[in-house]
Amino acid sequence: MTQGTLAPEARSLLDTASMTDPIISARPRAYYAAMRSHDPVHWDEKLGMYLVSRYEDIAAIQQDPITYSVNKGYHTQQAKGFQAEFQQILERDGGGYFPDAIMSDPPYHTRIRKLMEKAFSAHRVKELEPRITRVVTDLIDSVADRGEADAVQDFAVPLTVRIICEQLGLDWAMKDRIARWSIAVTAQIGRMQDREQMLGHAREICDLQHYLIAKMREREADPREDMISDLVHARDAEGQALTFAEAVSLIRALLIAGNETTATALGNLFYILATRPEIATLLQASVDDDRLMNRFVEELLRIEPPVRGLSRMTTREVELGGKTLPAGAHLLLMYASANDQEDVFTDPRRFDLDRPNIGRHLSFGGGVHRCIGLALARMEIKVAAREIIRRIGDIKLAIAPEEIRYLPTVATQSIERLPIRFTRRS
């Protein structure tokens, strides 16, 4: 359908809306739908990016990492508008500017990913489950008798910080600093910070890097059973170690990505339990059914994906979604939109545990850049859902849904605070 035949509301959205608008960013589904139906590769003027909204176009991009560069897309987006100043601050005050090695293209990316995969083996994830269960139950028990809590600040954030700290071998008592660091790093790809915010975030990232570099030096001299030691002492098939810059960037990525996105998913978990009581009732009746719990996790990730979208950049002229894009076109892959596409997921807003293609969602990305920590993330969410249902009930929002606020970023859709009420189960 051409723009000349658009319904007035769709025309208005496509002409005036932007992902930089806090109202659109918080509640974007109408914008997504207008793009999918009428302009699937849509130029967002204020954001300065093409928004790729349809499932088939995102899938095609993920199968061609050379034409659609993660390296160029990610690093062009970082600290957008303030890149030179941001890099100078880190070089001067933060121990160095360390580009994110995992956000790279093949063949370099292939080597980096293989070295990282050793830290996410099935054996390591399986070993972590009893420890994660203890962390979850301790946190729930610490608030269960209160009858009210902030699901994000009292549960999701401290849970994920503690888990990633255990994996990396860090002190989880630093949870407040780690939460600040996570916001600061995520803001660099969020496209919604002004200069003063960038300066504050850069100071936090300098603090983060000095902390991690000190821990790396400790592990160089005294290896332990943790992921920092794994990466500091990792060797590829030719016996080559990671460079210092690569190791800093990967450990930083593990701390932030392993914390921020899973915390967002757990906030979404509480939102679903509080607003869809029929789902909570179904889970309560089936809490020991491992297959059903696995399907619940997949449908939760589809319907409320923690990562809204990630960027790419074209390396040559290419046809996509009916448009000719030049080399250097900056794209944002809208995973949340693709997960809502009606001809891929029937009745997409229905939370359906019997959905035949329940695992086809794009919430973990795809292709060579499919999320390396997906097995751990799935397990954390499943354990959290199981123990929440076992220990508390009658979960309800303590504020109206329209009062929920989200962190200002186009990369994720992270609930800032989620006050809830509940009762403790006997």
N, C-alpha and C positions, 0 to 999 in steps of 0.2 A: 504494500500500500504506500502511495506517495504522501508527502506531507500535505499536498493539496486536498486530500480526502480525509485528513485527520479529524477526529472529534475535537471540539474546542478545548476540553480539559487536557487531552493528550498533546495538542499543539502547544498549549501554554506551558506544560511541563518541559517539553523538549526545547522550547524557545528560551525559557527563562530559568529553569531549575539548574542546580549544580550540586555535586556531591560536597562542595565546600559549605553549603548552606546548612547550618546546624539542624534545622527542622527536617530537611530532606535526608541528611545523614542519619538522623535518629530514626526516621520512619520512611524508608526509601522504596517501599514495595510498589507504589503507584508509578514512580519514576522508572523502576526496573521494567515494569509491565509495558509502559509506553515505549521504552527503547526496544524491548524484544519484539513488539508487534510492528513498529514503524521505522525504527532506525537502529538496527542491532549493533552497529559499530558507530557510536554517537560521539561527536566532538563536544566535550564539556569545556566551554570557553574559559570559564573562571579557573578550572583545575588545570587546563592546558594539556589534557590527555584525551585519547579516544577511549570510551568506555565500551568494552566488549561484553555484551549482555547475554548472548545465546550459547547454549550448551555446545552445539556442534562447532561453533567458531573457536571457543575456548579449547575444546578437545583437539582441534586441528593445530592450534598454536602449541599446545603441550607436546605434540608429536614432532615438532620441528624446532628444536632449541637453537639451531644455527640461524635460521631466518629471524626468529623471535628471541632476541638475546635477553636473558635474565641479568647478565652482568651489566649491560648498558642500561637496561630498564631500571634496575635497582639503584645503581650508583648515580644515575641522572636524577633520580627522585630524591636521593638522600639530601636532607637539609636544603631542599629546593628553595632557591632565592638567596640563600646565605652560605652556599657550599664552600667558597674560598675562605671565608672568615671562620666557618666551623672547622675546617681542616687545619687552619693555622692555630686555632686554640688547642686542638688535640695534640698537634705536633709540639707546641710550646709548653703546654701545661699538663698533658695527659699521657706522657710517655711515648707518644707517637700516634700517627694516623694509620689505622690498620683496616684496609678495605675488607669487607666480609667475604672470606674465601669461599664459603659455601654458595654464595650468590654469584656464581660464575658459570661459564659455558663449557661444554665438552671441547677438547679432551681434558683440559685442566680440571674441570669439575669432576670427571670420572675418578681421578686419583684422590681428590679430597674426600669424595663421598665414600670410597672404599676404606679410607683410613678412619672415617667417622663411624662407619657401620659396626666396627668392632666394639664400640661403646654401647650399641643398641641391639646386641644379639638377643635371640629368643631366650637363651639361658639367663642372661642378666635381667631381662624383664620379668621372667618367671620367679627369679630369686627375690625380686623387689616386692612382689605382691603381698606377702605377709607383713612386711614393714610398712607398706603403704596403708594396709588395712588398719594397723595399729595407729598410725597418724590420723586417719580419718575418724576412727572411733574415739580417740582422745579429744579431738576437736569438737565432735558432736556432743560428747558427754560434758564438755566444758561449758556449753551454752544451753543444753537441753532443758535444764530446770528453770531457765529464765523465761521461757515462753515467747521470747522475741529476740531478734538478732538482725544484724546486717549480713545477708547471705554472701555478699561480696567481700566486705572488709573483715568480717569475723570468721569466715569459713574459706571461701574460694581462694583468696589471695594468700593467707597464711598456710593453707594446705599445700598449694603448689610451690610456694617458696620453700617450705620445709622439705618437700620431696626432692626438688632439684638440688637443694643444699646437700641432702644425703648422698645423691648421686655424684655430685662434684666434690664432696668432702669439705664443705664450707660450714660455717657456724650459722645456724638458722636463727639465732638471736638477732642477727642483722636484718631481720625481715623488713623492717621499715625502710632501711636504706635500699634494699634490693627492690622493694616496690617502687621507690622513687626512680631508681636506675631503669627499671623496666619501662616506666612511663616516658623517661627521657629518650631512651633508644627508640622506642616505638614511634615517638613523635617525629623522628627524623624521616620516616617514610609516610607520615600521615598527611603532609601537605597543608596543615592547618595551624602552624605556629607562626607567630610574628617574631621580629628580631629579638625583643626582650626575652621572650620565651625560649628562643634558640640559645641565647647566652646562658640562661639558667640551666637548660638541659645540657649544654656543652660542659658546664661545670660539674654536673652530676656524672657525666660520662667520663670525664677526667678522673674523678674519684673512683669510679668503677674500675677503670683500667689500671690505675695504680694498685688497687686492692688485688685484682686478678694476677697482675705481673708478680707481685710478692708471693702469692700462693704458687704460681708456676715455678718460681725460683726454689721454693721449699721442696716441691715435688721432684725437681731435677736432682736435688741432693738426697732426697729421702722418699722414694716412690711409695704409694699406698694403694689400697684397693678402691680407687675412685676414678671418675672420668677425667679429671685433670691429669692424673698420672698416666692414664691410658693415652691421652693425646700428646703429652710432653714426650713420652717415650715411644710413640707409635712409629712404625717403619713400614714403608710400602714394599712391594714385591722385589724392588731393587735395593732394599735396605736403606732408602733415603728417609730422613726424618722430615717432619713439618718444619718450615722456617719459623722463626720466632714470631713474625707478623702473622703468619697463618694460624699458629697455635693460639695467639691472643684473640684473634677474630673468631675462631671456632669456639673457644671456651666462653667468650662473651655471648656468642649466639646461643649456645646451649643454655646458659643461665637465663637469658631474656626470653627466647622462644619457648623454652621448656617451662617457663613460668607464666608469661603473659597470655598465650593463647589457651592454655589449659584452664587458667583462672577464668577467662572469658567463657569457656565451655561450661564450667561449673556454675557460674552465674546464670547462664542460660538454662542449665538443669533445674535450678531452684525456680526460675521464672516459669518453666513448663509445669513443674509440680504444683506451683501456687495458683496457676491460672487454668490448668486443665485437670481438675480433680479426678476425672475418670481415668486418666493415665496413672495417677498416683494409686488409685484403687486397684487397677490392673496389676501394677508392679507389686503392690502389697500381697496380692494373691499368688504371685509367681516369682517372688524374690529369690527362691532357690533354683529357678529354672535358668540355667546358664545360657541356653540358646536364646530365650526370650530377652534376657538382659543384654546380650550382644546385639540383638536386633533393635532394642530400645536405644542403645548408644548410637547406632548408625542412623536411625531416624532423627534423633536429637541433633546430630551433627548436620544432617541434611536440612532440617527445617529451621535451625538457628546456628548457622556456621560461625565459628569464632573468628575466622579470617574472612573478611568481606571480599578482599581482592588483592592481588599482587601485580607488580608491573613487569612489562616487557618493552623492548624497543626493536623496531624492524631494522635489519641490516641491509635490506635491499627493497626495491619497489615490489609490492605484493598485492594481490587481490584478496580481500577479506570481507565477508558479509555484504557483498555487492558494491564495495568501495575499493578504489585503487589508493593504497597508502604508499607514501614515499619512503625511501630509506630515512631512518631517524625518527619515524613516527613513534610517539610515546603512548603505550597502551596500558590500561588497567583492566585486568581480567576479573570480571565481576562474578565470583563463584556463587555468592548468595543469590544473584539473579538466575544463574543457570540452574541452581537447585530448586527454583520455583517455576520452572518451565513446564507448562501444562501438557505438551505433547511428549515430554520425557517422563514426568512424574504425574500420574493421574491425580486430580484433585490435590494439588501440592500443599495446600494449607492444612490438609487433614493429617493428623498424626497417626500413621497407619503402620502398625507393627507387622502386618501381613503383606506389605508392599512387595511385589515380586522382584523388583529391581532395587531393593533397599540399599545395596552397597554401591550403586552407580553414582552417588553424589560426588561432587568435586571439592569437598571441604578440605581434603588433604592435598589438593593439587593433582598433578598427574605427570606421566612421562618420567624423564630422568630426574625431575625436580620434585617428585612426589615426596611428601613429608617424611624425613628419615626417622622421626620419633613417633610415627603413628601407632605402633603397637603399644608403646608405653602410654600414650595419650588415651587410647581406647581403654586400656586396663585401669588407669586412674579414674576415668569417668564411670566405668562400670562398678568399681569398688565403692566409689563415693555414692552412686545411686543406690546400691544395695544396702549400704550401712545407714544412709539417711532414712530410707523407707523402714528399715528395721527399728530405728530408734526414735524417730519423731513422726507425728502425723498431723492432720488438719492444717497443713501448710497454706497460709494465705498471705497475700500482699498486705503490708501495713500502710501503703500509699496507693493512690489511684494509678492505673497503668500509664496514663498520660503524664504523670509526674516523674516517671523514670528518666534519668539523665544518662547520657553516654559520653565516653571520653572523646575529645575532638580529634578524630583521625579517620582517614578514608581506608586505612589498611585493615582495621578490625571494627567490629561493632560491640564494644565492651561496655557493659553496664557499670556505671561509676559507683552507685550504691543501690542496694535492694533490701529495704527494711521488710521483714516478714514476721508473722506470728505463727505459733505452732503449739502443739502439746507433746509432752514426752510419752512415748509408749512404755508400758510396763515390761 
